[in-house]
Structure formats: C-alpha cells, structure tokens
Amino acid sequence: MQHKISLISPEIKEILSLPNKTEQIRGIFSDFHPRDIFILCENLEPQENAEIVMALGRPLGIEFFEEFKIKQQREIFRFFPKEWMGHILEEMAPDERADFIKALPKDRADELLPLVAQVERNDIKKLIEYEEGTAGSILTTEYAFIPEDITVKQALEKLKLQAFDRETIYSIYVTDKDRHLLGFVSLKDLFVSSAERIIKDIMRPNVISSLVTDDRELVAKKLSDYDLLAIPVVDNDNKLIGIVTVDDVVDVIVQESTEDIYKYGAAGECIDYMGSNPGFIAKHRILWLLVLVAMGFFSGMIMEQYAAQLQAVVALAFFIPLLCDSGGNAGTQSSTVVIRGLATGEIKMQDIFKVFRKELLTGLIVGLAMGILAAARAIFMNKSPLLGLTVGIAMIVTVVIATTLGAMLPLLFKKMKLDPALMSGPFITSIVDIVSLFVYLQIAVFVFK
C-alpha cells in the first residue's frame, strides 16, 4: 500500500485535469480505505477534494469526506452542487452530521436542512439540541433494535433489513413499542439460540447504559470499565435515544487528553495549531503567561525584603535556582499523579486526607534525601556548615510543601467544580517558587542571626 501511495501522490492533481477523471479516480481508489485516500488528498485544494468525493460516489466518497476535520469539511462543502449537499447530509453518520450542522452559522444550517428527507431533518434537529460534552452530543441513532415478543428467526430477518445502515449490529437492543429499553442480546446469542426461542427468554435485562445528559467522559469510562463495543443512551424515562460506540469514545479520549495537556502546560485552549497564524496562537497563550509573570513579581519582592541577608552571605543566592527548581519539579510530579488519578477515577474527593498524608510522607522522604545532597554540596564547596544547614533544611521544607501543594491544589479545584488540569505545571512551579524563596530566606535569617 505504501509503495502504491508513493507512486500516485504526485499524479492526483494531473488526473483531476483529465476529461475522464471520474473513471481514473475510481480506478485508483476503489480498493483504498477512506483514511488512506484522506492521507493522500488532505493537502489538495477544497475544490479538488470535492471533485474526488463526487468521483468516488457513494458510500466511499462520503466516508472519505467524513475523514476531514469540520473546518475542512465546511470549505469542501461549498463546492458541491445542491444534489450532492443533500447526499452528504443524508448519508453521513448521524453524530458526524450533527457536529457538522452545529458548526455552521444558523442561517446557513437553515438553508441546508430542506435538502434532506424529513426523517433525517428531525434527527439532526434533535441531536444538535444536546449540550456539548454530554452523551447526547456524541451518540448515533443508527442502532439495531428488536421487540421482545418475536422469535430468534424473526429477529434475524429484521436485522437483515436493519444491518445496511446501522453503526453496529453486534449488540441488539430489545425495546417495547414506545422504545423503552428492556434488555439486549448479542449477535452471538442469536446465532447459538434455537430459531423458535422467544427474544424475551434469551435477552439480558440488566443493561449497562448512560443518560443522555451524562458527561461524555463518564460514558467513556463505562465503556472501558465494562469492555463494551457500544453503550445505549437513554433519557430520564429509560427511552432508548441512541448508542455511543467505542470509536466515538476513542475520539473523546484523544480530545479530552489533548485539552488536559494544553491546560496543564498553560498553553490556553486546544486549537488547530497548523491551521492557525502566530497572532492567533499568541492570543490563546498570553493570558496565562501574563498571570505567571505577575506571580513572578512576588518572588522579586521577597528577594528585595531579604536583600540585607543576601548581601551579608552572598553564597545564599547561589542556591536559589536549585531550591526553586527542586520544589517546582517535586510539585509538578505530585500534581501530575493526582490530576491523572482524578481523571481515571483512581482518586476521589473522599480520599483527600489519604492523599495529603501520602504526599506529606513522600515529600519528607524525598526531601530528606535531596536536603542531604544539597547540604553536602554547600558544606564541601563553600566551606560553610551554617550554609549547608540552611540549604539542607530549606530543601526538606520546600519539597514537603511542594508535594503537598501539588497534590492539594488540583483537589481544591475539583471541589470548586473546576477542571483540575487548570492547576498547570507552570502555575504550580510559580507558587512553589514563591513559597520556597520565603522559606529559604526565613531559615537563613534564623541560622545566620
């Protein structure tokens, strides 16, 4: 495949200029996966990609179109004739289609909705109403369902009719006439059961499900915890609204992890980096950087307050970077562990005192080792036992404070209903710098007085 791709990549633009481009495109890409076509064509002009979509036809062309990010989809979409706009909207996966429509200006969305059949139009309107970040915002309505009072043979016949346009048929949901979720059966259950058995007798009534208002991270966790390929999504009346499949959850995990990394690095909101200009990127980063600069002023103020001690014992200044860096690193380590623990559910709010005790003792052990090393450096290199004592004690206290602060601040943010990832590495480091400077110089005053 890679050899084939390398051969045809330079030729795509040339092919699009040929009179028989449709036949050529179909001949080249007919046995390609949509993702492979996307890799080849993502850097082409939007109009060229629109031509490729139409040349490939349905369903391959639409699957190829779905590989693009929404911003790119909007640019490509402008070059479709109205007939193809309708094809795209009718045959896209319901969740992908809803995300696409939601990203459009309202007047543009209102223009496009009449291009699709009433059933799809109602489906779009329902899905775009769900709040972003909830199970409703990532569900699909293409699920397989059967009533409870039919035989296995009848169920298989029904599934043959549904299978063509369903996201998955490995899990089949059993519902009543009002779509209340009663249970589920797997495709395996149907194949191994007698043809005359009634679905009610073989279905599993205890269904792991999510509410349509549940946070999408909770949905992802349930899918992971129970090793499911799909999870049904219900409303407050237990009516089946749709399903969330494992591929949607993978997208959620990637997106949530990316957002957390951006927050933890104090890099602002997650953006399309390659598609953004430096001014736009700077706009998203500058606020946190200005906050960190303002916090840095406090470090300067503390050093001004202790200027006399620094002038009297100049060697004290040599160890300021060491203490600040060590404290920042220790704080970042503990905050990383706690933030990840909160994200995976390993750490819960009721564990706050256990976490505090654990990080306090960990900081004491680590700080003692680091303090001995720093003190030895001060004594042997600077020939000053008092300086060694000051640096050693300051290191122990700094690391203990850093580990406990690094653990407690994300928990505090969680308690305040804020994202713990906002307690970023740079933010923790800046706080610890201020604390460690104050502790170090205060100890110096006590030791050298």
C-alpha positions as CSV (number, residue, x, y, z in Angstrom):
1,M,0.0,0.0,0.0
2,Q,2.8,2.5,0.9
3,H,4.5,1.8,-2.4
4,K,1.3,2.4,-4.3
5,I,0.6,5.6,-2.4
6,S,4.1,7.0,-3.1
7,L,3.6,6.3,-6.8
8,I,0.3,8.1,-7.2
9,S,0.6,11.0,-4.8
10,P,2.3,13.4,-7.3
11,E,-0.2,12.4,-10.0
12,I,-3.5,13.3,-8.3
13,K,-3.7,16.9,-9.5
14,E,-2.8,15.9,-13.0
15,I,-5.6,13.2,-13.0
16,L,-8.1,15.8,-11.9
17,S,-7.4,17.8,-15.1
18,L,-8.2,14.9,-17.4
19,P,-11.6,14.6,-19.2
20,N,-12.1,11.0,-17.8
21,K,-11.1,12.0,-14.2
22,T,-14.1,10.2,-12.7
23,E,-13.2,6.8,-14.1
24,Q,-9.5,7.4,-13.3
25,I,-10.2,8.4,-9.7
26,R,-12.5,5.4,-9.2
27,G,-10.0,3.0,-10.7
28,I,-7.2,4.2,-8.5
29,F,-9.0,4.5,-5.2
30,S,-11.7,1.8,-5.4
31,D,-9.9,-0.6,-3.1
32,F,-8.4,2.0,-0.8
33,H,-9.6,2.6,2.8
34,P,-11.1,6.1,3.2
35,R,-8.3,7.0,5.6
36,D,-5.6,6.2,3.1
37,I,-7.4,8.4,0.5
38,F,-7.5,11.2,3.1
39,I,-3.8,10.9,3.8
40,L,-3.1,11.3,0.1
41,C,-5.6,14.1,-0.6
42,E,-5.8,16.2,2.6
43,N,-3.5,18.9,1.3
44,L,-5.3,19.3,-2.0
45,E,-7.5,22.4,-2.6
46,P,-11.1,22.2,-1.2
47,Q,-12.5,22.2,-4.8
48,E,-10.2,19.3,-5.8
49,N,-11.3,17.3,-2.8
50,A,-15.0,18.0,-3.6
51,E,-14.3,16.6,-7.1
52,I,-12.7,13.5,-5.6
53,V,-15.7,12.9,-3.3
54,M,-18.2,13.1,-6.2
55,A,-15.9,10.9,-8.4
56,L,-15.7,8.2,-5.8
57,G,-19.5,8.3,-5.4
58,R,-21.5,6.7,-2.5
59,P,-20.6,5.4,0.0
60,L,-16.8,5.6,-0.4
61,G,-16.8,9.3,-1.3
62,I,-18.9,10.2,1.8
63,E,-16.7,8.1,4.1
64,F,-13.7,10.0,2.6
65,F,-15.4,13.3,3.3
66,E,-16.0,12.3,6.9
67,E,-12.3,11.9,7.5
68,F,-11.7,15.7,7.3
69,K,-12.0,18.0,10.3
70,I,-15.1,20.1,10.4
71,K,-13.3,23.2,9.3
72,Q,-12.0,21.5,6.2
73,Q,-15.4,19.9,5.6
74,R,-17.1,23.3,5.5
75,E,-14.6,24.5,2.9
76,I,-15.1,21.4,0.7
77,F,-18.8,21.5,1.1
78,R,-19.1,24.9,-0.6
79,F,-18.0,23.3,-3.9
80,F,-20.8,20.6,-4.0
81,P,-23.9,21.1,-6.2
82,K,-27.1,21.1,-4.2
83,E,-27.8,17.4,-5.1
84,W,-24.5,16.3,-3.5
85,M,-25.1,18.5,-0.5
86,G,-28.2,16.5,0.1
87,H,-26.4,13.2,-0.5
88,I,-23.7,14.1,2.0
89,L,-26.1,15.2,4.8
90,E,-28.4,12.2,4.3
91,E,-25.6,9.6,4.4
92,M,-23.1,11.0,6.9
93,A,-23.2,9.2,10.3
94,P,-25.8,11.0,12.5
95,D,-23.3,12.1,15.1
96,E,-20.9,13.4,12.4
97,R,-23.7,15.1,10.6
98,A,-25.0,16.8,13.7
99,D,-21.5,18.1,14.5
100,F,-21.1,19.5,11.0
101,I,-24.5,21.3,11.1
102,K,-23.8,22.6,14.6
103,A,-20.6,24.2,13.3
104,L,-22.4,26.2,10.6
105,P,-23.9,29.6,11.0
106,K,-27.7,29.3,11.8
107,D,-28.8,30.9,8.6
108,R,-26.6,28.5,6.6
109,A,-27.9,25.5,8.5
110,D,-31.5,26.5,7.9
111,E,-30.7,26.7,4.2
112,L,-29.3,23.2,4.1
113,L,-31.9,21.3,6.2
114,P,-34.6,21.3,3.5
115,L,-32.1,19.4,1.3
116,V,-32.6,16.2,3.4
117,A,-35.6,14.0,4.0
118,Q,-37.9,14.8,6.9
119,V,-36.7,11.8,8.9
120,E,-33.0,12.9,8.7
121,R,-34.1,16.5,9.3
122,N,-35.8,15.6,12.5
123,D,-32.8,13.5,13.6
124,I,-30.4,16.4,13.0
125,K,-32.6,18.9,14.9
126,K,-32.8,16.5,17.9
127,L,-29.1,15.8,18.0
128,I,-27.9,19.4,17.7
129,E,-30.0,20.3,20.8
130,Y,-27.9,18.2,23.1
131,E,-25.4,20.1,25.2
132,E,-21.8,19.9,24.0
133,G,-19.7,17.5,26.1
134,T,-22.6,15.2,27.0
135,A,-23.5,11.7,25.9
136,G,-26.2,13.2,23.6
137,S,-23.5,15.2,21.7
138,I,-21.6,12.0,20.6
139,L,-24.4,9.5,20.2
140,T,-25.6,8.0,16.9
141,T,-29.2,7.0,16.2
142,E,-28.1,4.1,13.9
143,Y,-28.6,1.2,16.3
144,A,-30.2,-2.2,15.9
145,F,-33.3,-2.9,17.9
146,I,-36.0,-5.6,18.1
147,P,-39.2,-6.3,20.1
148,E,-39.2,-8.8,22.9
149,D,-42.1,-11.0,21.7
150,I,-40.6,-12.3,18.4
151,T,-38.6,-15.5,17.7
152,V,-34.9,-15.7,17.1
153,K,-35.7,-16.5,13.4
154,Q,-37.8,-13.4,13.1
155,A,-35.2,-11.3,14.8
156,L,-32.5,-12.3,12.3
157,E,-34.8,-11.4,9.5
158,K,-35.4,-8.0,11.0
159,L,-31.7,-7.5,11.5
160,K,-31.0,-8.2,7.8
161,L,-33.2,-5.3,6.9
162,Q,-31.5,-3.0,9.5
163,A,-27.9,-4.0,9.0
164,F,-27.2,-2.0,5.9
165,D,-27.4,1.4,7.6
166,R,-26.6,0.6,11.3
167,E,-23.4,1.7,13.0
168,T,-23.1,-1.8,14.6
169,I,-25.2,-4.9,14.9
170,Y,-23.1,-6.8,17.4
171,S,-25.3,-5.5,20.2
172,I,-29.0,-5.6,19.5
173,Y,-31.3,-3.7,21.9
174,V,-34.7,-5.0,22.9
175,T,-37.4,-2.3,23.2
176,D,-41.2,-2.1,23.6
177,K,-43.4,-0.2,21.2
178,D,-42.5,3.1,22.9
179,R,-38.8,2.5,22.6
180,H,-38.3,1.8,26.3
181,L,-35.1,-0.2,26.8
182,L,-35.9,-3.6,28.1
183,G,-32.7,-5.5,27.5
184,F,-30.2,-6.6,24.9
185,V,-28.9,-9.6,23.0
186,S,-25.7,-10.1,21.1
187,L,-25.4,-11.3,17.6
188,K,-23.7,-14.4,19.1
189,D,-26.8,-15.0,21.3
190,L,-29.0,-15.1,18.2
191,F,-26.7,-17.4,16.3
192,V,-26.4,-20.0,19.1
193,S,-30.0,-20.0,20.1
194,S,-32.8,-22.1,18.7
195,A,-34.7,-20.4,15.9
196,E,-38.0,-20.8,17.7
197,R,-36.9,-19.3,21.1
198,I,-38.5,-16.0,22.1
199,I,-36.2,-13.0,22.4
200,K,-37.6,-12.3,25.9
201,D,-36.3,-15.6,27.1
202,I,-32.7,-15.1,25.9
203,M,-32.3,-11.3,26.3
204,R,-30.2,-9.9,29.2
205,P,-32.3,-7.4,31.2
206,N,-29.5,-5.8,33.1
207,V,-28.3,-3.3,30.5
208,I,-25.3,-1.0,31.2
209,S,-26.5,2.3,29.9
210,S,-25.9,6.1,30.1
211,L,-28.2,9.0,30.5
212,V,-28.3,11.4,27.5
213,T,-27.2,14.2,29.9
214,D,-24.2,12.2,31.3
215,D,-20.8,13.8,30.7
216,R,-19.0,12.1,27.8
217,E,-16.0,11.2,30.0
218,L,-18.3,9.2,32.2
219,V,-19.6,7.4,29.1
220,A,-16.1,6.7,28.0
221,K,-15.3,5.3,31.5
222,K,-18.3,3.0,31.4
223,L,-17.3,1.6,28.0
224,S,-13.8,1.0,29.3
225,D,-14.8,-0.5,32.7
226,Y,-17.3,-2.9,31.2
227,D,-15.3,-3.7,28.0
228,L,-18.2,-2.7,25.7
229,L,-18.2,-2.1,22.0
230,A,-21.2,0.2,22.4
231,I,-23.4,1.6,25.2
232,P,-27.0,2.5,24.9
233,V,-28.0,6.1,25.8
234,V,-31.4,6.7,27.4
235,D,-33.5,9.6,28.6
236,N,-35.0,10.0,32.1
237,D,-37.9,7.7,31.1
238,N,-35.5,5.0,30.0
239,K,-36.4,5.5,26.4
240,L,-33.6,4.5,24.0
241,I,-32.2,7.6,22.3
242,G,-29.1,6.2,20.6
243,I,-25.8,4.5,21.2
244,V,-22.2,5.6,21.7
245,T,-19.7,3.3,20.0
246,V,-16.1,2.6,21.0
247,D,-14.7,4.6,18.0
248,D,-16.6,7.7,19.3
249,V,-15.1,7.1,22.7
250,V,-11.6,6.9,21.3
251,D,-12.1,10.3,19.7
252,V,-13.4,11.6,23.1
253,I,-10.4,10.3,25.0
254,V,-8.0,11.8,22.4
255,Q,-9.8,15.2,22.6
256,E,-10.0,15.3,26.4
257,S,-6.4,14.3,26.8
258,T,-5.3,17.0,24.3
259,E,-7.3,19.6,26.2
260,D,-5.8,18.5,29.5
261,I,-2.3,18.6,28.1
262,Y,-2.9,22.2,26.8
263,K,-4.3,23.2,30.2
264,Y,-1.5,21.6,32.2
265,G,1.1,23.3,30.0
266,A,-0.7,26.6,30.5
267,A,-1.0,26.8,26.7
268,G,-4.6,28.0,26.6
269,E,-7.4,26.3,24.7
270,C,-6.8,23.4,22.3
271,I,-6.6,24.9,18.8
272,D,-5.8,23.8,15.2
273,Y,-2.1,24.5,15.5
274,M,-1.1,24.0,11.9
275,G,-4.1,26.0,10.6
276,S,-3.5,29.0,12.9
277,N,-1.3,32.0,12.5
278,P,1.2,33.2,15.2
279,G,-1.1,36.0,16.3
280,F,-4.0,33.6,17.0
281,I,-1.7,31.2,18.8
282,A,-0.3,34.0,20.9
283,K,-3.8,35.2,21.8
284,H,-4.5,31.8,23.4
285,R,-1.3,31.7,25.3
286,I,-0.7,35.2,26.5
287,L,-3.2,35.4,29.4
288,W,-1.6,32.6,31.4
289,L,1.9,33.9,30.6
290,L,0.9,37.3,31.9
291,V,-0.5,35.7,35.1
292,L,2.7,33.8,35.6
293,V,4.7,37.0,35.1
294,A,2.6,38.7,37.7
295,M,3.3,35.8,40.1
296,G,7.0,36.2,39.4
297,F,6.8,39.7,40.8
298,F,6.2,38.2,44.2
299,S,9.5,36.3,44.0
300,G,11.3,39.6,43.3
301,M,9.5,41.3,46.2
302,I,10.6,38.6,48.6
303,M,14.2,38.9,47.5
304,E,14.0,42.7,48.0
305,Q,12.8,42.1,51.5
306,Y,15.8,39.9,52.3
307,A,18.4,41.9,50.4
308,A,20.4,42.5,53.5
309,Q,20.8,38.8,54.2
310,L,21.8,38.1,50.6
311,Q,24.4,40.9,50.7
312,A,25.8,39.6,54.0
313,V,26.0,36.0,52.8
314,V,26.3,36.2,49.0
315,A,26.6,32.4,48.8
316,L,22.9,32.2,49.7
317,A,22.0,33.4,46.3
318,F,23.8,30.6,44.6
319,F,21.3,28.0,45.9
320,I,18.1,29.9,45.0
321,P,17.8,28.3,41.5
322,L,18.5,24.9,43.0
323,L,15.7,25.2,45.6
324,C,13.2,26.7,43.2
325,D,13.8,24.1,40.5
326,S,13.7,21.2,43.0
327,G,10.5,22.5,44.6
328,G,8.9,23.1,41.2
329,N,9.8,19.6,40.0
330,A,8.5,17.9,43.1
331,G,5.2,19.9,43.0
332,T,4.7,19.1,39.3
333,Q,5.3,15.4,40.0
334,S,2.6,15.2,42.7
335,S,0.1,17.3,40.8
336,T,0.6,15.2,37.7
337,V,-0.1,12.0,39.6
338,V,-3.2,13.5,41.4
339,I,-4.7,15.0,38.2
340,R,-4.3,11.7,36.4
341,G,-5.8,9.9,39.3
342,L,-8.8,12.2,39.3
343,A,-9.2,11.7,35.6
344,T,-9.1,7.9,35.8
345,G,-11.3,7.7,38.9
346,E,-8.5,6.2,41.0
347,I,-8.5,9.2,43.3
348,K,-11.8,10.5,44.6
349,M,-12.7,13.6,46.7
350,Q,-13.2,11.5,49.8
351,D,-9.5,10.4,49.5
352,I,-8.3,14.0,50.2
353,F,-6.8,13.2,53.6
354,K,-5.2,10.0,52.5
355,V,-3.6,11.8,49.6
356,F,-2.4,14.6,51.9
357,R,-0.8,12.1,54.3
358,K,0.7,10.1,51.5
359,E,2.3,13.2,49.8
360,L,3.4,14.6,53.1
361,L,5.3,11.5,53.9
362,T,6.6,11.1,50.3
363,G,7.8,14.7,50.4
364,L,9.5,14.1,53.7
365,I,11.4,11.0,52.4
366,V,12.4,12.6,49.1
367,G,13.1,16.0,50.7
368,L,15.4,14.4,53.2
369,A,17.5,12.7,50.5
370,M,17.6,15.9,48.4
371,G,18.4,18.0,51.5
372,I,21.3,15.9,52.5
373,L,22.8,16.1,49.0
374,A,22.3,19.9,48.8
375,A,23.7,20.4,52.3
376,A,26.8,18.3,51.4
377,R,27.3,20.5,48.3
378,A,27.1,23.7,50.4
379,I,29.5,22.4,53.1
380,F,32.2,20.9,50.9
381,M,32.2,23.5,48.1
382,N,31.5,26.7,50.1
383,K,33.2,25.5,53.4
384,S,30.3,26.7,55.4
385,P,28.4,24.4,57.8
386,L,25.8,27.1,58.5
387,L,25.1,27.5,54.8
388,G,24.8,23.7,54.5
389,L,22.4,23.6,57.4
390,T,20.3,26.4,55.9
391,V,20.2,24.8,52.4
392,G,19.5,21.3,53.7
393,I,16.6,22.4,56.0
394,A,15.2,24.7,53.3
395,M,15.3,21.8,50.7
396,I,13.4,19.5,53.0
397,V,10.7,22.0,53.9
398,T,10.4,23.2,50.3
399,V,10.0,19.7,48.9
400,V,7.4,18.7,51.6
401,I,5.4,21.9,50.9
402,A,5.7,21.4,47.1
403,T,4.5,17.8,47.1
404,T,1.5,18.6,49.4
405,L,0.6,21.7,47.5
406,G,0.9,19.9,44.2
407,A,-1.5,17.3,45.4
408,M,-4.0,19.5,47.2
409,L,-4.4,22.3,44.7
410,P,-5.9,20.0,41.9
411,L,-8.2,18.5,44.6
412,L,-9.2,22.0,45.6
413,F,-10.0,22.9,42.0
414,K,-12.1,19.7,41.7
415,K,-14.0,20.7,44.9
416,M,-14.7,24.1,43.3
417,K,-16.2,22.4,40.2
418,L,-13.2,23.5,38.1
419,D,-11.0,21.4,35.9
420,P,-8.1,20.1,38.0
421,A,-5.9,20.3,34.8
422,L,-6.1,24.1,35.2
423,M,-3.7,23.7,38.1
424,S,-0.9,23.6,35.5
425,G,2.8,22.7,35.8
426,P,3.9,26.3,35.3
427,F,1.3,27.5,37.8
428,I,2.4,25.0,40.5
429,T,6.0,25.9,39.8
430,S,5.4,29.6,40.3
431,I,3.6,29.1,43.6
432,V,6.3,26.8,44.8
433,D,9.0,29.3,43.8
434,I,7.4,32.0,46.0
435,V,7.0,29.6,48.9
436,S,10.5,28.1,48.6
437,L,12.1,31.6,48.4
438,F,10.3,32.8,51.5
439,V,11.1,29.6,53.5
440,Y,14.8,29.6,52.4
441,L,15.5,33.2,53.3
442,Q,13.5,33.0,56.5
443,I,15.6,30.0,57.6
444,A,18.7,31.9,56.6
445,V,17.7,34.8,58.9
446,F,17.2,32.4,61.8
447,V,20.5,30.4,61.2
448,F,22.8,33.4,60.5
449,K,21.4,35.9,63.0
